[in-house]
Amino acid sequence: MSQEDAEIVRTPLSPGDRGRRRRRRTLGERFVMRFPSTVARITARLPSDPRSRLRRAIIVHGTRLGFESTNRGDFDLLLASYHPQAETHHHPHTHELAYEPTLRGREGVLRFFEEWLEEWEEVGYEPVELVDPGGDRFTVLSEIFATGRESGVQTRQQFAQLFELKEGWIVRVDAWMGPWDEALRGLGLSE
């Protein structure tokens, strides 16, 4: 089945999937840190059909792992699934916030988080929905909630990330700050 013919499968992420904050790594997370190449080889064998329950389960698990690790500031774990030369592209509304429009490698992502976290007293991410067109791509719709360090103002913002995989590694992330429908249109995933 070609990418154009595949249906897009949307999977709501239940409240239990949303950014739990544990202080320590689970056994599975320690495995990811110790054997990232093995995890990439397993991920590379994901079925391409977005209707596959196995595919959905693995992507939802990886999404949960990424958001949990980000929320507790465990960026080594977050970046363990990124290819060393991965690129993150910030699209309209995101790069207008004075961040680099393109981050290169794990170091670029880490630098971004260091700069980003300087601005906030508290910041967290909640995955809301997985949008899966199949193949080597999937999108996570999420919300960012934060409290300004200087102002104390609380904010909540919709956010979307399109992940592209190659040989099981994340090689590209397209990040959109702003309304999900606009992000999905920009990523070519609107229905």
C-alpha positions in Angstrom: 0.0 0.0 0.0 1.5 3.4 -1.0 1.8 6.2 1.5 -0.9 8.2 -0.4 -3.4 5.3 -0.2 -2.9 4.6 3.5 -5.5 5.8 5.9 -4.4 8.1 8.7 -5.1 6.4 12.1 -5.7 8.7 15.0 -5.2 7.3 18.5 -6.2 9.3 21.6 -3.7 9.2 24.4 -5.5 8.5 27.6 -4.9 10.6 30.7 -2.7 7.8 32.0 -0.4 8.4 29.0 0.0 12.1 29.8 3.4 13.0 31.2 3.6 11.1 34.5 6.5 12.3 36.5 8.6 9.6 38.0 12.0 10.4 39.5 13.9 7.3 38.4 14.2 5.4 35.2 12.3 2.2 34.8 13.9 -1.1 33.8 12.8 -0.5 30.2 14.2 3.0 30.1 17.5 1.7 31.5 17.5 -0.9 28.6 17.0 1.9 26.1 20.0 3.8 27.5 22.2 0.8 27.6 21.2 -0.7 24.2 20.0 2.2 21.9 21.1 0.4 18.7 19.1 -2.7 19.7 16.0 -0.6 20.3 16.6 1.1 16.9 16.8 -2.3 15.1 13.5 -3.4 16.8 11.9 -0.1 15.8 13.1 -0.4 12.2 11.0 -3.5 11.9 7.8 -1.8 12.8 4.9 -2.7 10.4 4.3 0.3 8.1 0.5 -0.1 8.2 -0.9 2.5 10.7 -3.7 0.0 11.6 -1.3 -2.4 13.1 -1.9 -2.8 16.8 1.8 -3.7 17.3 2.9 -0.5 15.6 0.5 1.6 17.6 1.5 0.0 20.9 5.2 0.6 20.2 4.8 4.2 19.1 2.5 5.0 22.0 5.0 3.4 24.4 7.9 5.4 22.8 5.8 8.6 22.9 5.0 8.1 26.6 8.7 7.4 27.3 9.8 10.6 25.4 7.3 12.9 27.2 8.0 11.4 30.6 11.7 11.8 30.2 11.3 15.4 28.9 9.0 16.3 31.8 11.6 15.1 34.4 14.5 16.7 32.5 16.1 13.4 31.5 17.3 14.6 28.1 19.9 11.8 27.7 17.0 9.3 27.6 14.9 11.5 25.3 17.8 11.8 22.8 18.8 8.1 23.0 16.4 7.4 20.1 17.7 10.3 18.0 20.2 9.7 15.2 23.4 11.7 16.0 22.8 13.8 12.9 19.0 14.2 13.4 17.5 17.6 12.5 14.6 19.4 14.3 12.8 22.0 12.2 10.8 24.7 14.0 8.0 26.0 11.8 6.0 29.2 12.0 5.1 30.5 15.5 7.9 28.4 17.0 11.0 29.9 15.5 9.4 33.3 15.8 10.0 32.9 19.6 13.7 33.6 18.9 14.9 30.0 18.7 16.9 28.6 15.9 14.7 27.4 13.1 16.8 24.3 12.6 18.5 22.3 15.3 21.3 19.9 14.2 22.1 16.7 16.1 21.5 15.7 19.7 23.6 18.7 20.8 21.3 21.2 19.1 18.2 19.7 20.8 20.0 19.8 24.1 21.0 23.4 23.6 17.4 24.3 22.7 16.1 22.8 25.9 18.7 24.6 28.0 17.7 28.0 26.5 14.0 27.2 26.6 14.0 26.1 30.2 15.8 29.3 31.3 12.5 31.2 30.4 10.1 29.1 32.5 9.7 28.5 36.2 7.7 25.4 35.4 7.1 23.7 32.0 5.5 20.4 31.1 4.3 18.5 28.1 1.1 16.4 27.7 0.7 14.1 24.7 -2.9 14.2 23.6 -3.2 12.3 20.3 -1.1 10.2 17.9 -1.8 10.8 14.2 -0.2 8.0 12.2 -0.2 8.1 8.4 2.0 4.9 8.4 5.4 4.3 6.9 8.3 6.0 8.6 6.4 8.9 10.0 4.0 9.7 12.8 2.7 12.9 14.5 2.1 13.6 18.2 -0.4 16.3 19.1 0.4 17.7 22.5 0.0 20.6 24.8 2.7 22.6 26.6 1.9 24.2 29.9 4.3 26.6 31.5 4.7 29.3 34.1 6.9 32.3 33.2 10.0 32.6 35.3 9.9 36.5 35.5 6.2 37.1 35.1 4.6 34.2 36.9 2.0 34.0 34.0 0.7 30.6 33.3 0.2 29.5 29.7 -1.0 26.5 27.8 -0.3 26.0 24.1 -1.0 23.4 21.4 2.0 21.8 19.9 2.6 19.2 17.1 5.6 17.2 16.2 6.0 15.1 13.1 8.7 12.4 13.6 10.5 10.7 10.7 12.3 7.5 11.3 15.2 5.9 9.3 16.5 2.5 10.3 14.7 2.9 13.7 16.3 6.2 14.6 14.5 9.5 14.7 16.2 11.4 11.9 13.9 14.4 11.6 11.3 16.2 13.7 9.1 19.0 12.4 7.8 21.0 15.3 4.7 23.3 15.1 3.7 25.6 17.9 0.1 26.7 17.4 -3.3 25.3 16.5 -3.2 21.6 15.7 -5.3 21.9 12.5 -2.8 24.4 11.1 0.1 22.1 12.0 -1.6 19.1 10.4 -2.3 21.1 7.2 1.3 22.3 7.2 2.6 18.7 7.6 0.3 17.4 4.9 -1.8 15.4 7.3 -5.1 17.2 7.3 -8.2 15.1 6.6 
